């Protein structure tokens, strides 16, 4: 399952991590986010034993600083980080295959 993350722990958990991180920017009231959530959880479960992968969920209503910093205007938005740098953004509901393909691509680089 994607772990909740906040503005306060974003720096340590995402920007200072050497591997690949996916952050799912979402909100409780967002219908497409509720569809995307289980997809993210399934991917997180598959990669839960991989020390090079972290998958987080950031509630934009509760964490406006990070949302603003990364100019997230629509949700759901997935931002992929590698070595702490934002390297890919997917906006809108995305199929599991697209997300996992991008994750695999970043792990192979």
C-alpha positions as CSV (number, residue, x, y, z in Angstrom):
1,X,0.0,0.0,0.0
2,X,1.2,3.5,-0.8
3,X,2.3,5.1,2.5
4,X,0.9,8.5,3.5
5,X,3.4,11.4,3.3
6,X,3.2,15.0,4.5
7,X,4.8,18.3,3.7
8,X,6.9,17.8,6.8
9,X,8.5,14.5,5.9
10,X,8.7,15.0,2.1
11,X,12.3,16.2,2.1
12,X,13.6,13.2,4.1
13,X,11.5,10.5,2.5
14,X,11.6,11.6,-1.1
15,X,14.2,14.2,-1.9
16,X,17.0,12.6,0.1
17,X,16.2,9.0,-1.1
18,X,18.7,7.6,-3.6
19,X,16.2,5.3,-5.4
20,X,13.0,5.7,-7.3
21,X,10.0,7.2,-5.6
22,X,6.4,7.6,-6.9
23,X,4.2,10.2,-5.2
24,X,0.5,10.1,-5.8
25,X,-1.0,13.6,-5.3
26,X,-4.7,13.0,-4.4
27,X,-7.7,14.2,-2.4
28,X,-10.6,12.4,-0.7
29,X,-13.2,14.2,-2.8
30,X,-11.6,13.3,-6.2
31,X,-13.4,10.5,-8.0
32,X,-10.5,9.6,-10.3
33,X,-8.2,9.6,-7.3
34,X,-10.3,6.9,-5.7
35,X,-9.9,4.8,-8.8
36,X,-6.2,5.5,-9.0
37,X,-5.6,4.7,-5.3
38,X,-6.0,0.9,-5.5
39,X,-3.8,0.8,-8.6
40,X,-1.0,2.6,-6.7
41,X,-1.6,0.3,-3.7
42,X,-1.2,-2.8,-5.9
43,X,2.1,-1.5,-7.4
44,X,3.3,-0.6,-3.9
45,X,2.5,-4.1,-2.7
46,X,4.5,-5.7,-5.5
47,X,7.5,-3.5,-4.8
48,X,7.3,-3.5,-1.0
49,X,10.5,-5.7,-0.7
50,X,12.5,-3.6,-3.1
51,X,14.8,-1.3,-1.2
52,X,15.2,1.0,-4.3
53,X,11.5,1.8,-4.5
54,X,9.3,4.0,-2.3
55,X,5.6,4.8,-3.1
56,X,3.8,7.5,-1.3
57,X,0.3,9.2,-1.3
58,X,0.2,12.9,-0.6
59,X,-3.2,14.4,0.3
60,X,-3.2,17.8,-1.4
61,X,-5.9,19.2,0.9
62,X,-3.7,18.5,4.0
63,X,-0.3,19.3,2.3
64,X,-0.5,22.4,0.2
65,X,3.2,23.3,0.3
66,X,4.4,20.3,-1.7
67,X,1.5,20.5,-4.1
68,X,2.4,24.2,-4.7
69,X,6.1,23.5,-5.0
70,X,5.6,21.0,-7.8
71,X,2.8,23.0,-9.5
72,X,0.2,20.2,-9.2
73,X,-3.0,21.8,-10.6
74,X,-5.0,18.6,-11.4
75,X,-5.4,15.4,-9.5
76,X,-4.6,12.6,-9.6
77,X,-1.0,13.5,-10.5
78,X,1.8,11.0,-10.1
79,X,5.4,12.4,-9.9
80,X,8.3,10.0,-10.3
81,X,11.5,11.0,-8.5
82,X,14.9,9.4,-9.1
83,X,17.7,10.3,-6.6
84,X,15.5,13.0,-5.3
85,X,14.9,14.7,-8.6
86,X,11.5,14.9,-10.2
87,X,11.9,13.1,-13.6
88,X,8.4,12.3,-14.8
89,X,4.9,13.5,-14.3
90,X,1.7,11.7,-15.1
91,X,-1.5,13.8,-14.8
92,X,-5.0,12.1,-14.7
93,X,-6.1,8.6,-14.2
94,X,-3.4,6.2,-15.6
95,X,-3.5,2.5,-16.2
96,X,-1.4,0.2,-14.0
97,X,0.7,-0.8,-17.0
98,X,1.8,2.8,-17.8
99,X,2.8,3.4,-14.2
100,X,4.7,0.1,-13.8
101,X,6.4,0.5,-17.2
102,X,7.7,3.9,-16.2
103,X,8.9,2.6,-12.8
104,X,10.7,-0.3,-14.4
105,X,12.3,2.1,-16.9
106,X,13.6,4.3,-14.1
107,X,15.0,1.4,-12.2
108,X,16.9,0.2,-15.3
109,X,18.6,3.6,-16.0
